């Protein structure tokens, strides 16, 4: 009987863990001293919304609310060492997929946003351009197309 209960417990635990794993959601976080500049850029340039913010943390969502990104103030005493060091501006990029990259490109050009990569088609099936956020993060704005034959 004890063995049967242990097996039932193990199976239940396994199912619970599998269900938990299926409900994962990813939120990339960047540690930066530029919370206000970052908020202004993402809300005014890319039309992101604010999901949550306080004096040390900013959580933003895409206009359709399907994805989020967070920003955290460095060296805050409430945070453990793993969340203390600020991002150094290299080695990270974001991809924002949009329905009509040409419209977004024109809108951002009209706003005076500096382009890191002008709009272009790639042989592997991207039509895209790139900008940078206040933290130096490259943002690739793309509409996926069919690759060249």
Chimera marker file (.cmm) of the C-alpha trace (Angstrom):
<marker_set name="trace">
<marker id="1" x="0.000" y="0.000" z="0.000" r="1" g="1" b="0" radius="0.5"/>
<marker id="2" x="2.838" y="2.353" z="0.915" r="1" g="1" b="0" radius="0.5"/>
<marker id="3" x="4.548" y="1.649" z="-2.413" r="1" g="1" b="0" radius="0.5"/>
<marker id="4" x="1.318" y="2.345" z="-4.273" r="1" g="1" b="0" radius="0.5"/>
<marker id="5" x="0.915" y="5.682" z="-2.486" r="1" g="1" b="0" radius="0.5"/>
<marker id="6" x="4.514" y="6.626" z="-3.282" r="1" g="1" b="0" radius="0.5"/>
<marker id="7" x="4.004" y="5.783" z="-6.967" r="1" g="1" b="0" radius="0.5"/>
<marker id="8" x="0.779" y="7.805" z="-7.055" r="1" g="1" b="0" radius="0.5"/>
<marker id="9" x="2.547" y="10.733" z="-5.367" r="1" g="1" b="0" radius="0.5"/>
<marker id="10" x="5.479" y="10.569" z="-7.800" r="1" g="1" b="0" radius="0.5"/>
<marker id="11" x="3.147" y="10.445" z="-10.802" r="1" g="1" b="0" radius="0.5"/>
<marker id="12" x="1.118" y="13.367" z="-9.479" r="1" g="1" b="0" radius="0.5"/>
<marker id="13" x="4.286" y="15.367" z="-8.836" r="1" g="1" b="0" radius="0.5"/>
<marker id="14" x="5.529" y="14.572" z="-12.346" r="1" g="1" b="0" radius="0.5"/>
<marker id="15" x="2.255" y="15.719" z="-13.898" r="1" g="1" b="0" radius="0.5"/>
<marker id="16" x="2.283" y="18.900" z="-11.838" r="1" g="1" b="0" radius="0.5"/>
<marker id="17" x="5.842" y="19.679" z="-12.912" r="1" g="1" b="0" radius="0.5"/>
<marker id="18" x="4.995" y="18.993" z="-16.570" r="1" g="1" b="0" radius="0.5"/>
<marker id="19" x="1.986" y="21.316" z="-16.348" r="1" g="1" b="0" radius="0.5"/>
<marker id="20" x="4.125" y="24.002" z="-14.701" r="1" g="1" b="0" radius="0.5"/>
<marker id="21" x="6.735" y="23.712" z="-17.433" r="1" g="1" b="0" radius="0.5"/>
<marker id="22" x="4.054" y="24.155" z="-20.128" r="1" g="1" b="0" radius="0.5"/>
<marker id="23" x="3.000" y="27.462" z="-18.561" r="1" g="1" b="0" radius="0.5"/>
<marker id="24" x="6.393" y="29.134" z="-18.858" r="1" g="1" b="0" radius="0.5"/>
<marker id="25" x="6.676" y="32.722" z="-20.022" r="1" g="1" b="0" radius="0.5"/>
<marker id="26" x="9.948" y="34.484" z="-20.822" r="1" g="1" b="0" radius="0.5"/>
<marker id="27" x="10.659" y="38.050" z="-19.762" r="1" g="1" b="0" radius="0.5"/>
<marker id="28" x="14.118" y="39.346" z="-20.661" r="1" g="1" b="0" radius="0.5"/>
<marker id="29" x="15.528" y="41.848" z="-18.190" r="1" g="1" b="0" radius="0.5"/>
<marker id="30" x="18.176" y="44.518" z="-18.609" r="1" g="1" b="0" radius="0.5"/>
<marker id="31" x="19.918" y="46.166" z="-15.664" r="1" g="1" b="0" radius="0.5"/>
<marker id="32" x="20.350" y="49.873" z="-16.398" r="1" g="1" b="0" radius="0.5"/>
<marker id="33" x="20.717" y="53.268" z="-14.762" r="1" g="1" b="0" radius="0.5"/>
<marker id="34" x="18.586" y="54.755" z="-17.574" r="1" g="1" b="0" radius="0.5"/>
<marker id="35" x="15.091" y="53.747" z="-16.446" r="1" g="1" b="0" radius="0.5"/>
<marker id="36" x="13.383" y="57.008" z="-17.418" r="1" g="1" b="0" radius="0.5"/>
<marker id="37" x="15.143" y="57.318" z="-20.796" r="1" g="1" b="0" radius="0.5"/>
<marker id="38" x="14.325" y="53.679" z="-21.478" r="1" g="1" b="0" radius="0.5"/>
<marker id="39" x="10.658" y="54.159" z="-20.572" r="1" g="1" b="0" radius="0.5"/>
<marker id="40" x="10.408" y="57.226" z="-22.817" r="1" g="1" b="0" radius="0.5"/>
<marker id="41" x="12.062" y="55.423" z="-25.757" r="1" g="1" b="0" radius="0.5"/>
<marker id="42" x="9.968" y="52.249" z="-25.621" r="1" g="1" b="0" radius="0.5"/>
<marker id="43" x="6.656" y="54.014" z="-24.984" r="1" g="1" b="0" radius="0.5"/>
<marker id="44" x="7.118" y="56.933" z="-27.401" r="1" g="1" b="0" radius="0.5"/>
<marker id="45" x="9.142" y="55.300" z="-30.183" r="1" g="1" b="0" radius="0.5"/>
<marker id="46" x="7.827" y="51.711" z="-30.156" r="1" g="1" b="0" radius="0.5"/>
<marker id="47" x="4.402" y="52.312" z="-28.539" r="1" g="1" b="0" radius="0.5"/>
<marker id="48" x="5.038" y="49.850" z="-25.700" r="1" g="1" b="0" radius="0.5"/>
<marker id="49" x="2.862" y="50.097" z="-22.618" r="1" g="1" b="0" radius="0.5"/>
<marker id="50" x="3.821" y="50.094" z="-18.960" r="1" g="1" b="0" radius="0.5"/>
<marker id="51" x="2.752" y="46.910" z="-17.167" r="1" g="1" b="0" radius="0.5"/>
<marker id="52" x="4.351" y="47.898" z="-13.864" r="1" g="1" b="0" radius="0.5"/>
<marker id="53" x="6.903" y="50.326" z="-12.518" r="1" g="1" b="0" radius="0.5"/>
<marker id="54" x="8.372" y="51.573" z="-9.290" r="1" g="1" b="0" radius="0.5"/>
<marker id="55" x="11.524" y="53.508" z="-8.424" r="1" g="1" b="0" radius="0.5"/>
<marker id="56" x="13.866" y="50.594" z="-9.307" r="1" g="1" b="0" radius="0.5"/>
<marker id="57" x="11.937" y="48.451" z="-11.794" r="1" g="1" b="0" radius="0.5"/>
<marker id="58" x="10.161" y="48.951" z="-15.104" r="1" g="1" b="0" radius="0.5"/>
<marker id="59" x="8.100" y="46.264" z="-16.861" r="1" g="1" b="0" radius="0.5"/>
<marker id="60" x="6.966" y="47.099" z="-20.396" r="1" g="1" b="0" radius="0.5"/>
<marker id="61" x="4.740" y="45.231" z="-22.843" r="1" g="1" b="0" radius="0.5"/>
<marker id="62" x="4.415" y="45.273" z="-26.612" r="1" g="1" b="0" radius="0.5"/>
<marker id="63" x="1.352" y="47.063" z="-28.001" r="1" g="1" b="0" radius="0.5"/>
<marker id="64" x="-0.505" y="43.735" z="-28.397" r="1" g="1" b="0" radius="0.5"/>
<marker id="65" x="0.565" y="42.663" z="-24.868" r="1" g="1" b="0" radius="0.5"/>
<marker id="66" x="2.040" y="39.379" z="-26.161" r="1" g="1" b="0" radius="0.5"/>
<marker id="67" x="5.575" y="40.030" z="-24.895" r="1" g="1" b="0" radius="0.5"/>
<marker id="68" x="7.255" y="41.913" z="-22.069" r="1" g="1" b="0" radius="0.5"/>
<marker id="69" x="10.701" y="43.229" z="-21.241" r="1" g="1" b="0" radius="0.5"/>
<marker id="70" x="11.921" y="44.531" z="-17.917" r="1" g="1" b="0" radius="0.5"/>
<marker id="71" x="14.542" y="46.998" z="-16.759" r="1" g="1" b="0" radius="0.5"/>
<marker id="72" x="16.085" y="47.123" z="-13.304" r="1" g="1" b="0" radius="0.5"/>
<marker id="73" x="18.203" y="49.732" z="-11.567" r="1" g="1" b="0" radius="0.5"/>
<marker id="74" x="21.714" y="48.423" z="-10.761" r="1" g="1" b="0" radius="0.5"/>
<marker id="75" x="23.322" y="48.234" z="-7.318" r="1" g="1" b="0" radius="0.5"/>
<marker id="76" x="20.046" y="48.512" z="-5.439" r="1" g="1" b="0" radius="0.5"/>
<marker id="77" x="20.343" y="47.171" z="-1.862" r="1" g="1" b="0" radius="0.5"/>
<marker id="78" x="17.126" y="45.154" z="-2.222" r="1" g="1" b="0" radius="0.5"/>
<marker id="79" x="18.697" y="43.011" z="-4.964" r="1" g="1" b="0" radius="0.5"/>
<marker id="80" x="21.080" y="40.077" z="-4.651" r="1" g="1" b="0" radius="0.5"/>
<marker id="81" x="24.523" y="40.303" z="-6.335" r="1" g="1" b="0" radius="0.5"/>
<marker id="82" x="23.354" y="38.467" z="-9.470" r="1" g="1" b="0" radius="0.5"/>
<marker id="83" x="21.060" y="41.455" z="-10.188" r="1" g="1" b="0" radius="0.5"/>
<marker id="84" x="23.516" y="44.237" z="-9.266" r="1" g="1" b="0" radius="0.5"/>
<marker id="85" x="25.775" y="44.791" z="-12.278" r="1" g="1" b="0" radius="0.5"/>
<marker id="86" x="24.536" y="47.090" z="-15.005" r="1" g="1" b="0" radius="0.5"/>
<marker id="87" x="24.425" y="46.067" z="-18.656" r="1" g="1" b="0" radius="0.5"/>
<marker id="88" x="27.580" y="47.178" z="-20.488" r="1" g="1" b="0" radius="0.5"/>
<marker id="89" x="25.899" y="47.963" z="-23.822" r="1" g="1" b="0" radius="0.5"/>
<marker id="90" x="27.218" y="45.008" z="-25.818" r="1" g="1" b="0" radius="0.5"/>
<marker id="91" x="26.180" y="41.505" z="-26.720" r="1" g="1" b="0" radius="0.5"/>
<marker id="92" x="22.378" y="41.812" z="-26.620" r="1" g="1" b="0" radius="0.5"/>
<marker id="93" x="19.812" y="42.488" z="-29.326" r="1" g="1" b="0" radius="0.5"/>
<marker id="94" x="16.046" y="42.349" z="-29.577" r="1" g="1" b="0" radius="0.5"/>
<marker id="95" x="13.889" y="41.431" z="-32.555" r="1" g="1" b="0" radius="0.5"/>
<marker id="96" x="10.491" y="43.045" z="-32.898" r="1" g="1" b="0" radius="0.5"/>
<marker id="97" x="8.317" y="41.390" z="-35.525" r="1" g="1" b="0" radius="0.5"/>
<marker id="98" x="5.725" y="43.680" z="-37.105" r="1" g="1" b="0" radius="0.5"/>
<marker id="99" x="3.075" y="43.227" z="-39.777" r="1" g="1" b="0" radius="0.5"/>
<marker id="100" x="4.301" y="46.041" z="-42.025" r="1" g="1" b="0" radius="0.5"/>
<marker id="101" x="7.950" y="46.953" z="-41.513" r="1" g="1" b="0" radius="0.5"/>
<marker id="102" x="7.796" y="49.696" z="-44.158" r="1" g="1" b="0" radius="0.5"/>
<marker id="103" x="5.090" y="51.578" z="-42.241" r="1" g="1" b="0" radius="0.5"/>
<marker id="104" x="7.025" y="51.311" z="-38.987" r="1" g="1" b="0" radius="0.5"/>
<marker id="105" x="10.218" y="52.425" z="-40.723" r="1" g="1" b="0" radius="0.5"/>
<marker id="106" x="8.532" y="55.520" z="-42.177" r="1" g="1" b="0" radius="0.5"/>
<marker id="107" x="6.906" y="56.396" z="-38.844" r="1" g="1" b="0" radius="0.5"/>
<marker id="108" x="10.225" y="56.163" z="-36.991" r="1" g="1" b="0" radius="0.5"/>
<marker id="109" x="12.066" y="58.148" z="-39.683" r="1" g="1" b="0" radius="0.5"/>
<marker id="110" x="9.426" y="60.895" z="-39.323" r="1" g="1" b="0" radius="0.5"/>
<marker id="111" x="10.108" y="60.925" z="-35.564" r="1" g="1" b="0" radius="0.5"/>
<marker id="112" x="13.811" y="61.404" z="-36.257" r="1" g="1" b="0" radius="0.5"/>
<marker id="113" x="14.916" y="58.044" z="-34.874" r="1" g="1" b="0" radius="0.5"/>
<marker id="114" x="18.482" y="57.236" z="-35.931" r="1" g="1" b="0" radius="0.5"/>
<marker id="115" x="18.737" y="54.120" z="-38.085" r="1" g="1" b="0" radius="0.5"/>
<marker id="116" x="21.581" y="51.704" z="-37.406" r="1" g="1" b="0" radius="0.5"/>
<marker id="117" x="20.630" y="49.644" z="-40.471" r="1" g="1" b="0" radius="0.5"/>
<marker id="118" x="18.485" y="51.175" z="-43.198" r="1" g="1" b="0" radius="0.5"/>
<marker id="119" x="15.510" y="49.144" z="-44.382" r="1" g="1" b="0" radius="0.5"/>
<marker id="120" x="16.457" y="46.266" z="-46.665" r="1" g="1" b="0" radius="0.5"/>
<marker id="121" x="15.614" y="42.764" z="-47.817" r="1" g="1" b="0" radius="0.5"/>
<marker id="122" x="17.805" y="39.817" z="-46.852" r="1" g="1" b="0" radius="0.5"/>
<marker id="123" x="18.193" y="36.642" z="-48.934" r="1" g="1" b="0" radius="0.5"/>
<marker id="124" x="17.121" y="34.481" z="-45.980" r="1" g="1" b="0" radius="0.5"/>
<marker id="125" x="13.700" y="36.107" z="-45.840" r="1" g="1" b="0" radius="0.5"/>
<marker id="126" x="13.793" y="39.229" z="-43.677" r="1" g="1" b="0" radius="0.5"/>
<marker id="127" x="12.719" y="42.726" z="-44.589" r="1" g="1" b="0" radius="0.5"/>
<marker id="128" x="14.065" y="44.763" z="-41.730" r="1" g="1" b="0" radius="0.5"/>
<marker id="129" x="15.876" y="47.755" z="-40.282" r="1" g="1" b="0" radius="0.5"/>
<marker id="130" x="17.610" y="48.332" z="-36.958" r="1" g="1" b="0" radius="0.5"/>
<marker id="131" x="17.724" y="51.014" z="-34.284" r="1" g="1" b="0" radius="0.5"/>
<marker id="132" x="19.296" y="51.253" z="-30.800" r="1" g="1" b="0" radius="0.5"/>
<marker id="133" x="17.651" y="51.910" z="-27.475" r="1" g="1" b="0" radius="0.5"/>
<marker id="134" x="19.172" y="54.283" z="-24.850" r="1" g="1" b="0" radius="0.5"/>
<marker id="135" x="21.117" y="51.358" z="-23.361" r="1" g="1" b="0" radius="0.5"/>
<marker id="136" x="22.874" y="50.522" z="-26.625" r="1" g="1" b="0" radius="0.5"/>
<marker id="137" x="20.688" y="47.491" z="-27.331" r="1" g="1" b="0" radius="0.5"/>
<marker id="138" x="20.235" y="46.856" z="-31.040" r="1" g="1" b="0" radius="0.5"/>
<marker id="139" x="16.603" y="46.425" z="-32.014" r="1" g="1" b="0" radius="0.5"/>
<marker id="140" x="15.928" y="44.622" z="-35.285" r="1" g="1" b="0" radius="0.5"/>
<marker id="141" x="12.464" y="45.490" z="-36.567" r="1" g="1" b="0" radius="0.5"/>
<marker id="142" x="11.373" y="42.903" z="-39.097" r="1" g="1" b="0" radius="0.5"/>
<marker id="143" x="8.628" y="41.517" z="-41.263" r="1" g="1" b="0" radius="0.5"/>
<marker id="144" x="9.453" y="37.973" z="-42.303" r="1" g="1" b="0" radius="0.5"/>
<marker id="145" x="9.190" y="37.206" z="-45.994" r="1" g="1" b="0" radius="0.5"/>
<marker id="146" x="9.910" y="34.160" z="-48.110" r="1" g="1" b="0" radius="0.5"/>
<marker id="147" x="13.616" y="33.475" z="-48.668" r="1" g="1" b="0" radius="0.5"/>
<marker id="148" x="14.994" y="34.066" z="-52.134" r="1" g="1" b="0" radius="0.5"/>
<marker id="149" x="14.931" y="30.993" z="-54.375" r="1" g="1" b="0" radius="0.5"/>
<link id1="1" id2="2" r="1" g="1" b="0" radius="0.2"/>
<link id1="2" id2="3" r="1" g="1" b="0" radius="0.2"/>
<link id1="3" id2="4" r="1" g="1" b="0" radius="0.2"/>
<link id1="4" id2="5" r="1" g="1" b="0" radius="0.2"/>
<link id1="5" id2="6" r="1" g="1" b="0" radius="0.2"/>
<link id1="6" id2="7" r="1" g="1" b="0" radius="0.2"/>
<link id1="7" id2="8" r="1" g="1" b="0" radius="0.2"/>
<link id1="8" id2="9" r="1" g="1" b="0" radius="0.2"/>
<link id1="9" id2="10" r="1" g="1" b="0" radius="0.2"/>
<link id1="10" id2="11" r="1" g="1" b="0" radius="0.2"/>
<link id1="11" id2="12" r="1" g="1" b="0" radius="0.2"/>
<link id1="12" id2="13" r="1" g="1" b="0" radius="0.2"/>
<link id1="13" id2="14" r="1" g="1" b="0" radius="0.2"/>
<link id1="14" id2="15" r="1" g="1" b="0" radius="0.2"/>
<link id1="15" id2="16" r="1" g="1" b="0" radius="0.2"/>
<link id1="16" id2="17" r="1" g="1" b="0" radius="0.2"/>
<link id1="17" id2="18" r="1" g="1" b="0" radius="0.2"/>
<link id1="18" id2="19" r="1" g="1" b="0" radius="0.2"/>
<link id1="19" id2="20" r="1" g="1" b="0" radius="0.2"/>
<link id1="20" id2="21" r="1" g="1" b="0" radius="0.2"/>
<link id1="21" id2="22" r="1" g="1" b="0" radius="0.2"/>
<link id1="22" id2="23" r="1" g="1" b="0" radius="0.2"/>
<link id1="23" id2="24" r="1" g="1" b="0" radius="0.2"/>
<link id1="24" id2="25" r="1" g="1" b="0" radius="0.2"/>
<link id1="25" id2="26" r="1" g="1" b="0" radius="0.2"/>
<link id1="26" id2="27" r="1" g="1" b="0" radius="0.2"/>
<link id1="27" id2="28" r="1" g="1" b="0" radius="0.2"/>
<link id1="28" id2="29" r="1" g="1" b="0" radius="0.2"/>
<link id1="29" id2="30" r="1" g="1" b="0" radius="0.2"/>
<link id1="30" id2="31" r="1" g="1" b="0" radius="0.2"/>
<link id1="31" id2="32" r="1" g="1" b="0" radius="0.2"/>
<link id1="32" id2="33" r="1" g="1" b="0" radius="0.2"/>
<link id1="33" id2="34" r="1" g="1" b="0" radius="0.2"/>
<link id1="34" id2="35" r="1" g="1" b="0" radius="0.2"/>
<link id1="35" id2="36" r="1" g="1" b="0" radius="0.2"/>
<link id1="36" id2="37" r="1" g="1" b="0" radius="0.2"/>
<link id1="37" id2="38" r="1" g="1" b="0" radius="0.2"/>
<link id1="38" id2="39" r="1" g="1" b="0" radius="0.2"/>
<link id1="39" id2="40" r="1" g="1" b="0" radius="0.2"/>
<link id1="40" id2="41" r="1" g="1" b="0" radius="0.2"/>
<link id1="41" id2="42" r="1" g="1" b="0" radius="0.2"/>
<link id1="42" id2="43" r="1" g="1" b="0" radius="0.2"/>
<link id1="43" id2="44" r="1" g="1" b="0" radius="0.2"/>
<link id1="44" id2="45" r="1" g="1" b="0" radius="0.2"/>
<link id1="45" id2="46" r="1" g="1" b="0" radius="0.2"/>
<link id1="46" id2="47" r="1" g="1" b="0" radius="0.2"/>
<link id1="47" id2="48" r="1" g="1" b="0" radius="0.2"/>
<link id1="48" id2="49" r="1" g="1" b="0" radius="0.2"/>
<link id1="49" id2="50" r="1" g="1" b="0" radius="0.2"/>
<link id1="50" id2="51" r="1" g="1" b="0" radius="0.2"/>
<link id1="51" id2="52" r="1" g="1" b="0" radius="0.2"/>
<link id1="52" id2="53" r="1" g="1" b="0" radius="0.2"/>
<link id1="53" id2="54" r="1" g="1" b="0" radius="0.2"/>
<link id1="54" id2="55" r="1" g="1" b="0" radius="0.2"/>
<link id1="55" id2="56" r="1" g="1" b="0" radius="0.2"/>
<link id1="56" id2="57" r="1" g="1" b="0" radius="0.2"/>
<link id1="57" id2="58" r="1" g="1" b="0" radius="0.2"/>
<link id1="58" id2="59" r="1" g="1" b="0" radius="0.2"/>
<link id1="59" id2="60" r="1" g="1" b="0" radius="0.2"/>
<link id1="60" id2="61" r="1" g="1" b="0" radius="0.2"/>
<link id1="61" id2="62" r="1" g="1" b="0" radius="0.2"/>
<link id1="62" id2="63" r="1" g="1" b="0" radius="0.2"/>
<link id1="63" id2="64" r="1" g="1" b="0" radius="0.2"/>
<link id1="64" id2="65" r="1" g="1" b="0" radius="0.2"/>
<link id1="65" id2="66" r="1" g="1" b="0" radius="0.2"/>
<link id1="66" id2="67" r="1" g="1" b="0" radius="0.2"/>
<link id1="67" id2="68" r="1" g="1" b="0" radius="0.2"/>
<link id1="68" id2="69" r="1" g="1" b="0" radius="0.2"/>
<link id1="69" id2="70" r="1" g="1" b="0" radius="0.2"/>
<link id1="70" id2="71" r="1" g="1" b="0" radius="0.2"/>
<link id1="71" id2="72" r="1" g="1" b="0" radius="0.2"/>
<link id1="72" id2="73" r="1" g="1" b="0" radius="0.2"/>
<link id1="73" id2="74" r="1" g="1" b="0" radius="0.2"/>
<link id1="74" id2="75" r="1" g="1" b="0" radius="0.2"/>
<link id1="75" id2="76" r="1" g="1" b="0" radius="0.2"/>
<link id1="76" id2="77" r="1" g="1" b="0" radius="0.2"/>
<link id1="77" id2="78" r="1" g="1" b="0" radius="0.2"/>
<link id1="78" id2="79" r="1" g="1" b="0" radius="0.2"/>
<link id1="79" id2="80" r="1" g="1" b="0" radius="0.2"/>
<link id1="80" id2="81" r="1" g="1" b="0" radius="0.2"/>
<link id1="81" id2="82" r="1" g="1" b="0" radius="0.2"/>
<link id1="82" id2="83" r="1" g="1" b="0" radius="0.2"/>
<link id1="83" id2="84" r="1" g="1" b="0" radius="0.2"/>
<link id1="84" id2="85" r="1" g="1" b="0" radius="0.2"/>
<link id1="85" id2="86" r="1" g="1" b="0" radius="0.2"/>
<link id1="86" id2="87" r="1" g="1" b="0" radius="0.2"/>
<link id1="87" id2="88" r="1" g="1" b="0" radius="0.2"/>
<link id1="88" id2="89" r="1" g="1" b="0" radius="0.2"/>
<link id1="89" id2="90" r="1" g="1" b="0" radius="0.2"/>
<link id1="90" id2="91" r="1" g="1" b="0" radius="0.2"/>
<link id1="91" id2="92" r="1" g="1" b="0" radius="0.2"/>
<link id1="92" id2="93" r="1" g="1" b="0" radius="0.2"/>
<link id1="93" id2="94" r="1" g="1" b="0" radius="0.2"/>
<link id1="94" id2="95" r="1" g="1" b="0" radius="0.2"/>
<link id1="95" id2="96" r="1" g="1" b="0" radius="0.2"/>
<link id1="96" id2="97" r="1" g="1" b="0" radius="0.2"/>
<link id1="97" id2="98" r="1" g="1" b="0" radius="0.2"/>
<link id1="98" id2="99" r="1" g="1" b="0" radius="0.2"/>
<link id1="99" id2="100" r="1" g="1" b="0" radius="0.2"/>
<link id1="100" id2="101" r="1" g="1" b="0" radius="0.2"/>
<link id1="101" id2="102" r="1" g="1" b="0" radius="0.2"/>
<link id1="102" id2="103" r="1" g="1" b="0" radius="0.2"/>
<link id1="103" id2="104" r="1" g="1" b="0" radius="0.2"/>
<link id1="104" id2="105" r="1" g="1" b="0" radius="0.2"/>
<link id1="105" id2="106" r="1" g="1" b="0" radius="0.2"/>
<link id1="106" id2="107" r="1" g="1" b="0" radius="0.2"/>
<link id1="107" id2="108" r="1" g="1" b="0" radius="0.2"/>
<link id1="108" id2="109" r="1" g="1" b="0" radius="0.2"/>
<link id1="109" id2="110" r="1" g="1" b="0" radius="0.2"/>
<link id1="110" id2="111" r="1" g="1" b="0" radius="0.2"/>
<link id1="111" id2="112" r="1" g="1" b="0" radius="0.2"/>
<link id1="112" id2="113" r="1" g="1" b="0" radius="0.2"/>
<link id1="113" id2="114" r="1" g="1" b="0" radius="0.2"/>
<link id1="114" id2="115" r="1" g="1" b="0" radius="0.2"/>
<link id1="115" id2="116" r="1" g="1" b="0" radius="0.2"/>
<link id1="116" id2="117" r="1" g="1" b="0" radius="0.2"/>
<link id1="117" id2="118" r="1" g="1" b="0" radius="0.2"/>
<link id1="118" id2="119" r="1" g="1" b="0" radius="0.2"/>
<link id1="119" id2="120" r="1" g="1" b="0" radius="0.2"/>
<link id1="120" id2="121" r="1" g="1" b="0" radius="0.2"/>
<link id1="121" id2="122" r="1" g="1" b="0" radius="0.2"/>
<link id1="122" id2="123" r="1" g="1" b="0" radius="0.2"/>
<link id1="123" id2="124" r="1" g="1" b="0" radius="0.2"/>
<link id1="124" id2="125" r="1" g="1" b="0" radius="0.2"/>
<link id1="125" id2="126" r="1" g="1" b="0" radius="0.2"/>
<link id1="126" id2="127" r="1" g="1" b="0" radius="0.2"/>
<link id1="127" id2="128" r="1" g="1" b="0" radius="0.2"/>
<link id1="128" id2="129" r="1" g="1" b="0" radius="0.2"/>
<link id1="129" id2="130" r="1" g="1" b="0" radius="0.2"/>
<link id1="130" id2="131" r="1" g="1" b="0" radius="0.2"/>
<link id1="131" id2="132" r="1" g="1" b="0" radius="0.2"/>
<link id1="132" id2="133" r="1" g="1" b="0" radius="0.2"/>
<link id1="133" id2="134" r="1" g="1" b="0" radius="0.2"/>
<link id1="134" id2="135" r="1" g="1" b="0" radius="0.2"/>
<link id1="135" id2="136" r="1" g="1" b="0" radius="0.2"/>
<link id1="136" id2="137" r="1" g="1" b="0" radius="0.2"/>
<link id1="137" id2="138" r="1" g="1" b="0" radius="0.2"/>
<link id1="138" id2="139" r="1" g="1" b="0" radius="0.2"/>
<link id1="139" id2="140" r="1" g="1" b="0" radius="0.2"/>
<link id1="140" id2="141" r="1" g="1" b="0" radius="0.2"/>
<link id1="141" id2="142" r="1" g="1" b="0" radius="0.2"/>
<link id1="142" id2="143" r="1" g="1" b="0" radius="0.2"/>
<link id1="143" id2="144" r="1" g="1" b="0" radius="0.2"/>
<link id1="144" id2="145" r="1" g="1" b="0" radius="0.2"/>
<link id1="145" id2="146" r="1" g="1" b="0" radius="0.2"/>
<link id1="146" id2="147" r="1" g="1" b="0" radius="0.2"/>
<link id1="147" id2="148" r="1" g="1" b="0" radius="0.2"/>
<link id1="148" id2="149" r="1" g="1" b="0" radius="0.2"/>
</marker_set>
